[in-house]
Amino acid sequence: QFLTEETAPEDYSSLRSADNLWVIDPLDGTINFSRKHPNFAISVALVNKGVLQLGVVHVPLTGDTYWAQADKEQAFVNGTPMQVSATEDMREVVLACDWAWGLEKRLNVVRWLGNISTHVRQIKSMGSAVSDLASLANGRIDGYIHSGLKPWDVAASALLIEKAGGKITTPAGGEWNVFNADMLATNGILHEPILKLVNEK
């Protein structure tokens, strides 16, 4: 079975328990692509009964190909093992976010960023969840937060992060899976401090 942005049914909840579900985004970062911005990517993942088995991301304009699989210990970029960043100081954190279409989802991100913005070095919005999460797995950024994601936005890159030593939960701190719309992903070292800030009242 296949799940893609272009062919997804209105309700794809029945696919949560599907065997060997291919989750594909042939172009994540469509607006970037249309405006000749280089941050867009191709994403392919294999999910079996909700568990990630394989993730591959290709960023055409850099030529980088990232991949990870469930039965391997590491994630790779261009055949070389990669790791998340070793950043330990919140004042040095580079965090990325993105913006869903719905107002409610955007306000979630505004609230979270309002809590954390004065504690980190930089916040970026780069327009491709797939590419940004691959950058997190490769140590180029330290965290990523979003509300309103779809499985094809995150499936492949989530496995990269897991195998590169990072951590993913919901922004509320709950267990995350590929069908969760909201995500907090970090280098793992700073996950709890960032999570605490995100949830300040």
DARA-V504208 format. One record per backbone hydrogen bond with DSSP energy under -0.5 kcal/mol. CO is the residue of the C=O (numbers start at 1). NH is the residue of the N-H. If there is no record, write none. Layout:
BEGIN
CO;NH  CO;NH
END
This chain:
BEGIN
1;22  3;24  4;8  10;12  12;15  13;16  14;17  15;18  18;49  20;22  21;23  21;47  22;3  22;24  23;45  24;5  25;43  27;29  28;41  29;33  30;34  31;35  32;37  33;36  38;40  41;28  42;58  43;25  44;56  45;23  46;53  46;54  47;21  47;49  48;51  51;48  53;70  54;46  55;68  56;44  57;66  58;42  58;60  59;62  59;63  59;64  64;59  65;78  66;57  67;76  68;55  69;72  75;82  76;67  77;80  80;77  82;75  88;90  89;92  90;93  93;95  93;121  93;122  94;142  94;143  95;124  96;145  97;126  102;106  103;107  104;108  105;109  106;110  107;111  108;112  109;113  110;114  111;115  112;116  113;117  116;119  116;120  117;120  122;95  124;97  128;132  129;133  130;134  131;135  132;136  133;137  134;138  135;140  135;141  136;139  142;187  143;96  144;185  145;98  146;183  147;100  150;153  150;154  151;154  151;155  154;158  155;159  156;160  157;161  158;162  159;163  160;164  161;166  162;165  164;84  167;186  169;184  170;173  174;170  177;180  181;148  181;149  183;146  184;169  185;144  186;167  187;189  188;191  190;194  191;195  192;196  193;197  194;198  195;199  197;200
END
